Amino acid sequence: MTSQDARIRYALVVPSSSVNAVERVPAHVRALLRIEVYEVTDENGVRPLPAQDCSADGLKFCA
């Protein structure tokens, strides 16, 4: 995660059992680090975790 290129994004893929732990990291921090999180369900489906709506909180640094 050393590139400053805004086009580069990172992904974290976790099982359903780990979603609560991942969500302890605030969404705006994940956005600043350009990390997108995906959950692997017990049925082996993959779905993105919802991103925080920055406009609702008035946050200026969400990407």
Secondary structure, DSSP 8 states (H G I E B T S, - for coil): -----TT--EEEEEEGGGHHHHTTS-HHHHHHTTEEEEEE-TTS-EEE-----HHHHT-S---
